Amino acid sequence: AQAFFGSRLGRAQREGQRNSGARSAAGVPYGLRSSMADLINSVGISVCEAVAAYLAAALIAAASFLLYRDWRASKLQDLQAKPLLFHSPDDTPRTFTQAGFVRNWLGTLILHSGVVFFAVGYVYMILFCWFSYAPQFYAPTWPMEAFGGWNGLMAPWLVIFTLIHIVGMSLILSWEALRTRFMIPVERLGDATHIVIEEDLPANTDEQLLDPDAESSPPSARRIASDLKGAAKRLQLKYARATARTILPVIQDADGTKRIEYTCVRYVYSEKEDCFNPTGLVSHTPVEAHKVLRMGGLSSKDAEDSFATCGKNEINVYVPGILESLLREFADFTYVFNSIGTWSYMVYSSWNIGIFWLLLTLGSGIMRSLFIVRPNQKKIRQLAQLHTKCEVLRDGSWTTLEARELVLGDIVAVDDGSQVLPCDGVVIQGSLVVNESMLTGEPMPVQKMPVENSQQASVTKKNIAYAGTSCLQSSGPRNGKAVMIAKAVGALTTRGQLVRMVLFPTSVRFKYNDQLPKVYQIIVVYMLILVAIYSSPLVDLGSWIATYLMVLNTIAMCLSPMLPVSMVMGQSVTARRLEKEHQINCLQPGRIPIAGKISTMVFDKTGTITKDGMDFSSVLPIQEARFCEEVSFDEGDGTAKGDTSSTAESRLPSRMRHAVACCHTVTTLRDGELVGNQVEVSMVRTIGWSIDGDFVTSPCGKDRLEVIKKLDFDHCRMTSGAVVRCTSTGRTEVYVKGSYEKIQSISSPASTPADYDEVTQRFAKEGFYVLGVASKSLPAGLTEQQVADLSRDSLESGLGACGLLLFRNEIKTDSAQAIMELRDGAIRSVICTGDNALTGISVGRQSTVVGPGRVLLADLGAGGRLEWRGPHP
């Protein structure tokens, strides 16, 4: 190969040096001043003239059209872009605007003429690169003869080569902005054929601050550098805003509805507001929801109107075809740069290197687009589809419909048996037990209660059932099924938001990418030095063609075009390995290297480092302000006596026994399975009391309690509880459960043991999850309505401490090994938990997150300062 290319290079040098003996009056080598005329014949000149004429006509047409466009825009009164209501899938606040444009056939023709020029020029470049090797590689010799030799063939080739890559880079970097410029703006969005959605990117405020006194001083080198940096940032922001655009065609349905679809969400045009608004989400007050049910659901006309506006209750995930996937992959700046390096090597000195680069570039792009990204997109589309049927109340009668035919405001009867919910809805009759593990990761089922038909009631999380979650049990008036009203359909459901979060993730700034331009700046300086040497009279390669190609080769060697390709190949291989070995699908392989920059891993304690469930270990009753003997239910410590339910009946005081039986939100499925908070389920399962609606009964049947009012867990109070009435005695009791610190603060000091702090912290250090219980008796003769009217503050005042509940949460067998492997990889592990800090320290020591050294705790003191102390009281 060296001999072959040496002969070619020598031939080019000899042809260029043939006329180098003549000198001009200024002493400049003749070959460098007029080599174009010497090396190119009439055929090559004709090709260059044709290219110049085409580009000149295109530029004149483009300038004329842009002048016409600006004239049309000046006639319009209001071209202000309107805000777009955008539902961010990850709740990150983002601002978007919408503007209307009309496609113009002349503008479209001018814009696509650049695409045609690039495509035709690229074909010319490939063919004539092959012709330049004549008579080798079966290349015909007539092109070489027609152009008067290799130099004559290469001169127009280099012109076209340079122009098509300039045009290609311009089109790729500013395609959306150019499409906008070659369309006509309109004042009313209703008249538009296309809508341009643009994100309002915030300006970078991290610019270096200057001393105001420096304004009157002479410009310094630091100030000049700062001004240049600020100008570069402003230019970068302007370019980012110009390219952060999405052009969407306006679709008009048969009924005249105009709509667009952006990030899987349908936007419908509003004549009144003259803008496109998202559909698929509505909010009903509790009174409105119950009114729709009383009226027999939606009427057929209302349902048709809602269907025409919102469309089908489905998530449309667009999967591009094969050609479009390839076009999206290769329409990137890095591939254009790769093309420059590949073909400059191919045509000049090293066809073997050029072919290798070409195959590597094509292979990496095809692999990532067709074998990584597109199959994963197809999987996401398949997962987003929901094929099920449901019962819907319309026109006063129940009918069975496909889930995709649901509309906002429909009354839906929910089936159980792990049936997937078709939409987000508010429960208005009956109750549901659903599995929300797809949303929260928690395996325990959650109960959904109906919202009250009251003006004072509000819709909360406990009243809302989410699309995609599975219903384990449905109970209510409609043939034993609960009833809910649809509040969100399509892509704006919780399930749709998860799909959108995968398809349209928030952009991540990677430090590597931010610092890479600095590295390239250093390389560019080195490259410019080499280019200057090759372009100077000190180096004579024989002709300007050889010099130009050597400069291109130098650029390709300095700014290696294979670096991005190598990154793509590595990311593609990694993505395939993740899918094959770990069943992890990645839609954006470019984010995989970020995992290698992780320095800290934050773990949740319960269910992550420790096992999913908790074991109810023991109870420590309090009587007469003193701790009694611990009643253990932990079979592992050898103190549990026989059946746990009989142990609770025989050894627990009545108040503590009733508190454990009633102070929870656990319910039962039809098969007897307990459903609710993991801690409470473990507690109820251990004592063995049966639950029948609002009544709980002891195992022996002697005690039966009615739950009059439930006190749901309040994050601010850190407590939950219940008001119960004993059916045998008629006494009404209040039981409150919460963190042991909170129970101590709301209990009377006279009922709290003196060693309360010492005992509770000792158990916490041993790794127990410790809860406190307090109670009091209400006056006799109170009706249920009077109890319901009592405020939470009054119910939680005047309490007396009853005892402590101890739960054991064992760590997983592989937690310590995983933490040690992370430590070996220089990754710091942190536990984030809402439990007591001492419990967290105990689990941290067992899992090796916390070392054997001393641990300090911090409290927020006066003035917002941290006050450090040891874990011991």
N, C-alpha and C positions, 0 to 999 in steps of 0.2 A: 504493500500500500504506500509506503514511504517513497519507493522508487517511482511508482505510478504518479503520485501527486507531486513528487519532485520534478518529474518531467513536465507535468502540466504547469506548475508554477514557473519553471524555467522558461517554458514557451511563452507564458504571459509576460514574464520579465523581458525576454528577448524582443517580443513585439513592441513593448513599451519603450525599450531602449534603442530601437532602430532609429528613432528620430531624435534621440536625446542629445546628439552631438551639436545640433543647431542651438544657438543661444540668442536670446533677445537682447535688445539694447540695454535693458536694465540688469542683465546678467542672470535672469531667472531661467531655469531649464525650460526649454521649449516644450518638452513632453508634459510638463505640469500646467502650462498655460493654455495650450491648444490641443491637448490630447483628445478631447471630446470629438473635435472635428476629424482627427486622424484615425480614431478607433471606431467610429460609427459611420455606416454608409447610409444611403438614401432609404433603405428599408427600415433600418433602426430609427432614422429621423422621422419617418412617416408614423411609426408606432408611437413615438413620443409625442408627436403633434396631435395624433388622434386622442391620446390620453389627456393632453393639455386642453384640447377643445372640449372634451366631455366634461372635465372638471370645471372649466370656465363657464360652460353653459349651466351646469348644475348650481354653481355658486351664484351666478346672475339670477337664475330662477329662484333660488332660495332667498336671496336678498330682496328681490321684488315681492315675493310672497310675504316675507316678514314685514316689509313696509306696508303692504295692503292689510295685513293682520293688525298691526298697530293702529292704522287708520280706522279700521272697523271697531277696535276696542275703544278708541277715543270718543266714538259716537255714543257709547253706552254710558249711562249715568252711574250705575252702582255695580261695580265689579268686585265688591268686597266679599272675600271667601267667608262662608258661613260655618259656624262650629258644628262638629259632628259628635253626637253622643256615642261614645265608644265604651263597651263593657269589656274591661281588661280581664283576661282569664285568670291572672294571678293577683288581681286587686292592686296592681301598680298603677298609680295615677298617670295618665298620658293624655295629651291634648292633640286633637286632630281637627282639620278643617276640610270642607268640601267645596268644590267649585265646578261649574258646568262648562262644557265645551261641545262644539259641533265639529264632526269630522268633515274635512274639505278634501275633495278628490285631488285637487292640485297639490295641496300640502302633503297628502299621503304619497302621491307619485314622486314628489321631490325627495321626500325622506327615504322611500324605498329604493330610489335610484342609487343612494349610497350603498345599500345592501347589495344591489345588483353589481355595482362596481367592485365591491369586495369579493363577491363570489366569482365573477368572471376573472378578475385579476388573480385570484388564488389558483384557479384552474390553469391560467396562463403561466403562473410561476412554477407550478408542478411540472407541466409539460416541458417548458423550456429549460428547467433544471435537468430533466432527463435528456433533452436534445444536446445539452452542453457536453455530455459524455460521449458523443458520437466519435468513432464508430463502435465504442464499447457498450455493453449492456443492451444490445440490439437497438440502439438509438439510431434513427435515420440521419443521414449526413446532409440532406438538402437544406434544413434550417441553418446549419453552420455555414454552408456555402452562400445561402441567400443573404445572410447578415455579414458576410465578409470575415468570418473567423470567430474565434472564441470571444475576443474582446468586443467585437461588434454585436455578438449575441448577448453578451452580459450587460452592455450599457443600457438598453431599454429594460432588460430584466431587473436591474437594480432600481431603475426609476419606478417601475410598477411595484416591485417588492417593497420599496420604502413607502409609497403612497398607500398601498392597501393596508399596511400595518398601522399607519397613522389613522386612516379612516376607520379601521377595525377598532382600535383603542378608543377613538372618539365615540363611536356608536355604542360600545360596551359600557363605557364609563358614564355616559349621559343619555342613554336610550329613552328613559321615561321623560326626562326633561325635554329632549328633542321632540318626542311625540306630542307633548303639551304645546311646544312652540309652533308646531305645524298643524294645530287645530285652532278653530276660531272660538274665542270666549263668548259666552252668552250671559245675559243679565239674570234671567230666570232659569232655575235649575230644571223646571218642567220642560223647557225647550231643548235641553241638552241631549245629545246622543251618547256622551261619555261623561263620567264624573271622575274628577281627579281628587283623590284623598291624600292629604299631605300631613305628616306629623310635625307638630311644632316643637322642634328640638331646642332645648334651652341652651343659651349661650354659656360658654365656658368661663366661669368667674375665677378660675385659678391663676389668672395671669399675675405676673410679678408686680407687687405694689412698689411705687416709686416715692421717694421723698419729695413733698411739694416744693421744698426749697430748691430742688434741682432744676425747676422750670426756668429760672433766670440764669442758671449756670451754663457754660458752654457744653455742647453735646459731648458726652463721654462715650467711650467704647461700650461701656455697660448699657448705657441708655440706647445707643444705636442697636445693640444686639436685642435689647428688650423690645424696641419698636418693631424690629424685623420679626421677632417671635410672635408679637401680638398680631402683626399683619398676616403672618402665616396661619395663625389660629383662626382669624376672622375669615380668611379665604377657605380654610378647611371647613368651617362651620357653614359658610355659604354653599359650598359644594355639597356638604352632607344634607342640607335642607333641600337643595335642588334635586338630589337623587332619592330622597326619602319620599317618593311619590308612588302612588298606585293608581293606574288608570283602569276604570271599570266600565264596561258597556251597560247602558240602560236597557233593561228588558221590559217590554210592554206586553202584558197578558191580554187575552181575548176580551176581558171585561174592562180594559183600559187602565188597569193598575200598573204603575211604573215602579220598578224595583231594581235594586242592585244587591249583590251578595259580597260581603267583605268579611274575611276571617270566619267563614261558615255561617255568618249571621245575615239574615235578610233585612234590608232597609227599604222601606216603602215611602214613596214621595207623598208629601202633604201639601196640598194646594194652599192651605191657610198659612202655613209657616214657610212655604217655598224652600223646603229642604227634605232630605231623606232621613227618616227616623227608624231606629231598630224596632223590630216586632218580635213577639214571642215571650213577653214578660208583662204581667199585670199584678196589681196589688188589690186585694179585696179586704175590707174591714170585716171583723167577725159578723156584724149585723148583715152586711151585704152578702156574705157567703151563705148564711142561713136563709136569707131571703130567696136566693137563687134556688136553693133546695126546696123551699116551700112552694115556689112557683112551678116546680116540675122540670127544673133544668133549663137549658137554653132552648129557644125555639129553632125550628129548622132554618129560618131566614137568618137569625143571629149567628147560627153555626156556619152557614154558608159565607156570610160576610167575614167572619173571623178567619175562616179557612182561606178565603181569597186574599186576606191581608197577611196572615202569618205563614201560609203555606203548610206543607206537610210537617207533622211532628217527627222529624228525622234530622240527622246530622249529615250534611252533604260534605263528604271529604273528597276533594278533587285529586285525582291521580292522573298526572300527565301521561301521554302515550310515550312510546319508545323514542320516536324522533324528537318530541318536545323535551323529554328528559335529557337526551344527549345535547340538544341545543342549550338548555339551561346550564348544563355542566360546563360545556366548552365556551360559552359566552362569558368568559371571565378574563380579567386583565392578565393573570398569570399564564394562561394558555397562549395569549397573544405574544407575550414575551418569550415563552418557550418556542413559539413558532419562529421568531426572529433568530434565536440561537440555533435552532435545528436546521433551518434552511440555509443560513449563512455557512454553516459547516458543510452541509450537503453539497452545495454548489461550488465550494471553493477548495477545501483541502481534505476533509475527512468524511467521505460518504458513509463509512462504517459507523463512525460516532454519531453522525446525523441520523442514520436509520435506527440505531439503538435508542437515541433520544426520542425519535418519533414514535417508535413502538411502545416505549415506556410511558410516554405522555398519553397516547391513545388508550393503552391498556389500563392505566390508573383511572382515567376519566370514565371509561366504559364500566369498569368494575364498580366504581363508587356510585355511578348514576343508575345503572341497570341491575346491579346485583346487591347493592346495599340500601340505597335511599328508596328506590321505587318499590321493591318488595316490602319494605317496612311501611311505606305509605299504604300499600294495598292491605296490609295486616291491620293498620289503624282504621281504614275504611270498613273492613269487615267487622272489627270490634265495635265500631260506632253504630252499626246497623242493629235494629231491634225488631225482631219478628215475633209479635205476640198479639193477642186479642184481649179486649176488656169490655166490661159492661158500662154503658153510658146512659145517663138519664137525659132524654130530649123529648120535648113536647109532652111531658108528663108520663112517658112510658120508657121502660128500660130496653135497650137494644145492644147487640154485640157488634163492635166495630174493631177494625185493625188499629193497632196503636198509632200508626202514622196518620190516622184520620182524626185524632183528638185535636181539639182546639182549646184556646184559653177560655176559662169559665165553665168547662164541662164538669158535670157531676159524675164521678167515677166510683164504682164499687170495686174495692180492692180484694183480689183473690189472694189466698195464702198458699202454702206449700212451696216456699222458695220462689214464688212468682216475682219476676223483675218488674219494678214499678215503671210505668211508661212515661211519667212526667213528674215534675215537682208539684206537690199539692198540699193543701191545708186540710187536715182532718177536721170534719165538722160533726160526724156522728161515729160512735164506736171507738175502738182503739186498735192500734197496730203494734206488732213487735217485728222490727226490721233488723237486718244485718247491714251495718254501715261500714264494714271493714274496708270496702273499696274506697271510702272517703277518708276515714280516720286511721285505718290500720289496726283498730282495736277489734279483736275477734268476738267480744261479747255483744249479744243483741241489745237493742235499744227500744224502749217503749215510746210510742207516740200517742198523745192524748188529744181528745177533741177540744177545739177552741170554744169558749163559752159564747152564747148569744147575748152579749151585753155590750153596752156602749163603753163601759169601763175596761172591757177585756181587750187584750192586744195579742197579736200573733207572735209567738216566740218559737225558738228552735224546737221545743218539745211538741209543737203542733204541726210541724212541717215534715213531710216525708219526701225523700229526694229520689229523683229518677236514677235508675241503675242499681239502687239498693234492692235487696231481695226481701220479700215479706214472708216471715216465718209463721205469723199468726195474724188473722184478721177477724175481729169480732164486732158485731154491730147489728142494727135493726134490719138491714137489707139482706135477708136470708142468711143471717149470721155473719155478714160482712160489714166492715167499716166503709164509710163513705167520705170521700175527699173532693175538693174542688181544685181543678188544674190552675196553677198560678204561673207556670213556666213550661214552654214546649220548645222542641228543637235544640238549637245550639246554645240557648241561654239557660237550659237546665243545668243542674250541678254536674250531671254526667257530660253534657256538652262542653261545659267549661273545662273539665279535665282533658277532653279530647283537644280542645283549642290550645290548652297550655302545652300539650305535646307538639302540636303542629306549628304553633306560633310562639315560641319561647321568647322571653325578654332577652335582649342583647346583653352579652357579658363582655366587659372590658378585661382583656387578658394582658397582664403586664408584659409578657413576651412580645405581643404584637405592638404594644406602645413603644417599646424600646428598640424594636427591630429597625425602624427607619434610621436611628442613630448609627447602627452598625453599617447600614447601607451607605450612609453619608461618608463614613470613613473609606469604604470600599470605592465609592464614586471618586473620591480624591485620588486614590491610587490609579483608578481607571483613566482619569483625565490626564494624569502624567504620562501613562503609556500611550494614550491616543495622541498626545502632543508630540511624543517622540516619533511615532510612526508617520505623523503628518508633516514633520519638519524635513528640511532638505538633508538632514543627517542620514535619513533612511530612504533609499530609492528602491521601491519594489517593481519598478518598470512601467506602471500605469496607474492612473487614478482608480481604475477598477480594482486592481489588486490591493491598493491602499485602503479603499473603502471596505472591501471584504475583510481585510486584516483588522480594521477598526471594529467591525461587527464581531469578529471572532474574539477580539480582546474584551469587548463588552460582555460577550457570552461567557468568557472564562472568568471574568471578575465577578459579575453578578450572575452567578450560576442559575440558569433557568431550571435545572434539575432539582434545586432545593425545594421549591413548592411541590414538584411532582413526587419527590421522595417523601415529603410530609403526607401527601394524599395517599400514597401507597401504604405507608405505615398505618395511617388512620383506617384505611379500608381493611387491611389485614386484621387490625385490632378489633374492628367492629364485627368482622366475620367470626373471630375467635370468641368474642363476648356472646354472640348469638348461639354459636355451636356448643360451647362448653358451659355457659352460665344462663342461657335462655334470656339474654338481655338484648333488646332491640334498640338500635340507636339511629335516629333520623338525621342527626347532624354529627357525623364522625369527626368534624373539625373541633368539637368540644372535648373529645376524649383526652387530649394532652393536658387539659386543665386538671384532671384527676392527679396527674403527676406533680402538681404544684400545691396540693393540699398539705397544710402544716398542722392543722388542728382538727380533730374529729370530736364533735359534741354528741354524746349519747343520752337518750332518755333512760331513766333507771328502770321503771316498771315495764316489763314486757320486752325490753331490749337487752339490758345486762342481766336482769333477773327474769325468772320464768313469768309466763303470761298471767297465771292465777296466783292468788294468795291463800294461804292456809290459816283458818281461824285457830290460833294457838291456845289462847287462854283468856280468862276474865279475872280481873282483880277488883272485887267489890269494895265499896266504901260504906261503912256504917258507923254512925256517931263520930264522924271526922277521923276515922282510923281505917287503914287498909286491913282487909280481912285476908284469910288464907286464899292463895291463888288457886283458881279452878282451871285445870289444864284439860285441853282437848287434843293436845299433840301427842299422838301415840308414840312418837319417837323418843320422848323423854322419860317414859316409864311411869308417869304419874297419872295418866288418864285411866279411868276406871270404867271398863265395859263400854256399853253403847253411849255415844256422846249425848244423845237426847235425854237418856235417863240420868246421866251425870248432871246436865243442866237443870233437870226437874228437881233433883234431890239436893244439890249443893248450892245453887244460886239463890240469892234473896229474890222475893217476888218482884220488886221494882226492877231489879237488873234483868230478871228473866223476861218481864214484859217489854222492857226497853229493847232488848235484843230481838224479840219477836216482832215488834211493830215499827221500830225506828229505821225504816228502809223504804226503798221504792221497788222492791223485787215483785215480780208477778210470775205467773206460771203459764206455760203453754198447755195445749190440750193433752199432750202426752206426759204432762207432769214435770217437764224440764223447767228449771228456774231461770228467769231472765232478768237481767239488771246489772248494776254495778258489780264488778268482780269481788270487791271486798264484802259487799252486802250479801251477794249470793253465797259466798263461803260461810258467812255468819249464819244465814237462815238454814242452809243445808246442815250445818253442824247441830243446831238446837232441835231440828226436826219438826218444827211447827208447820202445819198445813195452811195454805192460803186459798181462800175462796172469795174472790172479789174484795170487798172492804172488810172482810172478817178473817181473823187468824185464830187457829185452834191449836191447843197444846196436844202433844202425842197421846196423852191419856184421855183427852176430851174433857178434862175438868175445867180448864180455863178457856174462855172464848171472849175475844176482844174485837170491838168494832172501831175501825179507823174513821173518825169523824172528819178530820182535816189533815192533809199532808203539808208539811213545810219543806218545799223543795230546797235543794242545796243552793245556797247563796254564796257567790264567790267573794263578795265583800264581807259578809258575816263569817264565812268559813264554817257554817253550820247547816244542818238539816234536821228534820224531826217529824213528829206526828202528835196529834191529839187523839186519844183513844178513850173508849168507854168500856168498862167491864160489864158484860151482859148479866153476870150473876149478882154483883154488888151495886151496879149503877154508878160507880165512881168514875169521874172523868180526870184523866191524867195527861200531863204534857211531858213528852220525852224529847230531849235535844241531844244530838250527837255531832261531834266536830273534833278539831285538833285539840290536843290536851291543853295547849296554851290558851285557846279560846274558851274552852269549858271552864278553866280555872278563873278566867277574867269575868265570866257572867254568873258564876256560882257564888253563893254567900260565903264569906270567909269562915263562918262558923262550921260549915259543912266540909271544908277542905282540910285534908290532913296536913300536919306541919311538915312532913317529909315528902310532900307532893312533888316538888321540883326534883329532889334527889332521886326518887323512885322512877319518875317518868324519863329522866335523862339517862338513867342507868339502862332501862329497857331500850331506849333509842340507840344508845351506843352498841348494844348487843345486836342491832340490826332489825329490831321489831318495828313494825308500823303501828304506832300507838294512837288510839282515839279515846277521847273522854266522853262520858255520858252524864247528863244531869236531868233532873225531873222536878215536878211540883204537881200539886193537886189543885184543880179548879173548884170553885164553889159549887155546891150541889144545886140541882134544879135548872142549870143552863140548857137551853134548847140548842139544837144543831145550828139554827140560824144565828143565834147569839154567839156561838163558838166561831162560826164562819166570819162574823163581823169583827172578832177580836184581831187587833193588829199584831204583826210579828214582834214588835218591840214589847208589847205587853205580855205575850206568851213566853218570851225569852228573858223575862225579868223575875227576880225572886226565886231562882232555881237553886236546888241543892245537889251537890256532887253525888253521883251514884257509884261510879267506878271507872275502870279502864278496860278497853278492848285491845287485845294484843294479836297482831297478825304477823305471820312469818312469810317473807318473800325470798325464797332461795334463789341464788344466782344460777345462771345456766352453766352447764358443765364446760362449755367451750368459750365462755366469756374471757377468762383470764388468758387463755391461749391467743385469742384474737387481739386483746390489748397488747400483749407482748410482741406479736407480729407487727402491729402498728408502731410500737416503740422501736423495733429494729429498723423500720423504714423511716425513722426520724419524724414520726407523726405524734403529736401530743394528744392525749385523750382527756376529755373533760366530761363529767357527769352533770346533767341539767335535770333537776327534779323539783317537784313541788312539795315533796315530803320534808320531814324534819331534817335539819342539816346534820345532826348527829347520826341519823339513820343513813344518810348519804355517805358520811365518812366511813361507816361500818361496811357498806356495800363496796365503797371505793377501795378499801383495804383488801377485801376478799378478792376483788377482781384485778388487783394490782394497779388500778388507776391512781390510788393514793399510796405513796410510799410509806416506809416504816417511820419516817421522821415525824416531827411535831407538826400539828395542823392548827392553823389560826382561823378564827371566825371573825367576820366584820359586821358590825351593826352601824346603821346610819344614825349618827349623833346630831347634836345641835349644830345648826349652820350648814347642814348637808355634808359634814365631814365623816369619814369612816373611822370607827373606833375598833381597834383590833383587840381580840381577847383569845384566850385558850378555850378549848372545848369543855374544860371542867368548870363547874359553877364556882 
